[in-house]
Amino acid sequence: MYATILFDFWKTDSWLSYILTLLACFVFAAFYQYLENRRLQFKSLSSTRHPPSPRTGVSAPLIPKSSTRSAAKAASVVFFGVNAAIGYLLMMLAAMSFNGGVFIAIAVGLTVGYLVFRSDDDGVNAAVENPCACA
């Protein structure tokens, strides 16, 4: 099976290299779901509200009270950027390779990744779920 995947140097010249390429696409798609799970957990952590502390002295509303919340928010932003890049790469790889095997490997990888990493949240993140890999 001869196929060029994404770059000129990534060519399959045998069934073994083609199967390894499909396996790599599958793992990369499942890894996307893992990162999306981490991003949603950091987003949840950064948006949790702590009970207001008693007012003593001067308050500074522009300075975050908790370094944990701001670190979680920064991690959420970084994960969003990485997830957006990986999602767009997966979608373009699936669409532009004109290869049914690659498309199926990515779709199954996203599905299995969702099953393993994100299906047990009991609807906690249902409001932010989006089935598009590039969102």
C-alpha positions as CSV (number, residue, x, y, z in Angstrom):
1,M,0.0,0.0,0.0
2,Y,1.6,3.3,-1.1
3,A,0.3,6.4,0.5
4,T,1.8,9.8,1.4
5,I,0.6,11.1,4.7
6,L,0.9,14.8,5.5
7,F,4.5,15.3,4.4
8,D,6.5,14.0,1.5
9,F,8.9,12.2,3.8
10,W,6.1,10.2,5.4
11,K,5.4,7.6,2.8
12,T,4.2,4.1,3.3
13,D,5.8,1.6,1.0
14,S,4.6,-1.7,2.5
15,W,1.6,-3.0,4.4
16,L,3.6,-2.9,7.6
17,S,4.4,0.7,7.3
18,Y,0.8,1.5,6.4
19,I,-0.5,-0.3,9.4
20,L,2.0,1.4,11.6
21,T,0.9,4.7,10.1
22,L,-2.7,3.9,10.9
23,L,-1.7,2.9,14.5
24,A,0.1,6.2,14.9
25,C,-3.0,8.1,13.7
26,F,-5.2,6.2,16.1
27,V,-2.9,6.8,19.1
28,F,-2.5,10.5,18.2
29,A,-6.3,10.9,18.0
30,A,-6.8,9.1,21.4
31,F,-4.1,11.3,22.8
32,Y,-6.1,14.3,21.7
33,Q,-9.0,13.1,23.9
34,Y,-6.6,12.6,26.8
35,L,-5.4,16.2,26.5
36,E,-9.0,17.5,26.2
37,N,-9.8,15.7,29.4
38,R,-6.9,17.3,31.2
39,R,-7.9,20.7,29.8
40,L,-11.5,20.4,31.0
41,Q,-10.2,19.3,34.4
42,F,-8.0,22.4,34.7
43,K,-10.8,24.6,33.4
44,S,-13.1,23.1,36.1
45,L,-10.4,23.7,38.8
46,S,-9.8,27.3,37.7
47,S,-13.5,28.2,37.7
48,T,-14.4,26.8,41.1
49,R,-15.4,29.5,43.4
50,H,-14.2,29.5,47.0
51,P,-16.4,31.0,49.7
52,P,-15.6,34.7,50.2
53,S,-13.1,35.4,53.0
54,P,-14.0,37.9,55.7
55,R,-13.0,41.4,54.7
56,T,-10.0,42.5,56.6
57,G,-8.0,45.4,55.3
58,V,-7.7,46.5,51.7
59,S,-8.7,44.2,48.9
60,A,-7.2,44.3,45.4
61,P,-9.9,42.9,43.0
62,L,-7.5,42.7,40.0
63,I,-5.0,40.5,41.8
64,P,-6.0,36.8,41.9
65,K,-6.5,35.5,45.4
66,S,-5.3,32.0,44.7
67,S,-2.2,31.1,42.9
68,T,-3.6,27.6,42.3
69,R,-6.6,29.0,40.4
70,S,-4.4,31.2,38.3
71,A,-2.0,28.4,37.6
72,A,-4.9,26.1,36.7
73,K,-6.3,28.8,34.4
74,A,-2.9,29.2,32.7
75,A,-2.7,25.5,32.2
76,S,-6.2,25.4,30.8
77,V,-5.2,28.1,28.3
78,V,-2.0,26.3,27.2
79,F,-4.0,23.0,26.9
80,F,-6.6,24.8,24.8
81,G,-3.9,26.0,22.4
82,V,-2.2,22.6,22.1
83,N,-5.6,20.9,21.7
84,A,-6.7,23.3,19.0
85,A,-3.5,22.7,17.1
86,I,-3.7,18.9,17.4
87,G,-7.4,19.0,16.5
88,Y,-6.9,21.0,13.4
89,L,-4.0,18.8,12.4
90,L,-6.1,15.6,12.9
91,M,-9.0,17.1,10.9
92,M,-6.7,18.2,8.0
93,L,-4.9,14.9,8.1
94,A,-8.2,13.0,7.9
95,A,-9.6,15.2,5.1
96,M,-6.6,16.0,3.0
97,S,-4.8,12.6,2.9
98,F,-7.7,11.3,0.7
99,N,-7.1,7.9,2.5
100,G,-10.0,6.0,3.9
101,G,-7.8,4.1,6.3
102,V,-6.4,7.3,7.8
103,F,-9.9,8.7,8.2
104,I,-11.2,5.6,9.9
105,A,-8.1,5.3,12.2
106,I,-8.6,8.9,13.3
107,A,-12.4,8.6,13.9
108,V,-11.9,5.3,15.8
109,G,-9.0,6.8,17.8
110,L,-11.2,9.8,18.8
111,T,-14.0,7.5,19.7
112,V,-11.9,5.1,21.8
113,G,-10.1,8.1,23.4
114,Y,-13.4,9.5,24.4
115,L,-14.5,6.2,25.8
116,V,-11.4,5.7,27.8
117,F,-10.7,9.3,29.0
118,R,-13.9,11.3,28.9
119,S,-17.0,9.1,29.2
120,D,-16.9,8.7,33.0
121,D,-17.4,12.4,34.0
122,D,-21.2,11.8,34.5
123,G,-22.1,14.9,32.5
124,V,-20.0,17.3,34.5
125,N,-18.6,18.9,31.4
126,A,-21.7,18.4,29.2
127,A,-22.0,22.1,28.6
128,V,-18.5,22.4,27.2
129,E,-18.5,19.2,25.1
130,N,-18.1,19.6,21.4
131,P,-17.8,16.5,19.1
132,C,-15.6,18.4,16.7
133,A,-11.9,17.5,17.2
134,C,-10.8,21.0,16.3
135,A,-13.0,22.9,18.7
